[in-house]
Amino acid sequence: MRLILNLIWLVLCGFWMAIGYVLAGILCCILIITIPFGLASFRIANYALWPFGRTIEPRVDAGAPSVIGNIIWIVFAGWWLAIGHIVTGIALCVTIIGIPLGIANFKMIPVSLVPLGARIVPVD
């Protein structure tokens, strides 16, 4: 079932979301000081391509720098990404087949808002 959902996800919205995250990651890596944001963006792009079967959990070793980085991220990129996930999730929930995909989109909102200090792990 995960394979089917991931394939439908990839076709309907995953590919485009991953491209957005990769472009944001490239932009962040061009500016030397924002490389940690770029790396986080690449991790989220990977998750946006194939989200079913994986989940997000907090890193226990994340400290004050992650909090400061997340505040900066929310101000400059997090809001826009979260709004994109909300709009896409609502659009997917309009159809019955899109409801699980919309829910997966809503689950991506926290990591799009605060990516530092979180890691993506397999569910199994």
Secondary structure, DSSP 8 states (H G I E B T S, - for coil): -HHHHHHHHIIIIIHHHHHHHHHHHHHHHHSGGGHHHHHHHHHHHHHHHS-TTEEEEE-TT--HHHHHHHHHHIIIIIHHHHHHHHHHHHHHHTSSTTHHHHHHHHHTHHHHH--TTEEEEE--
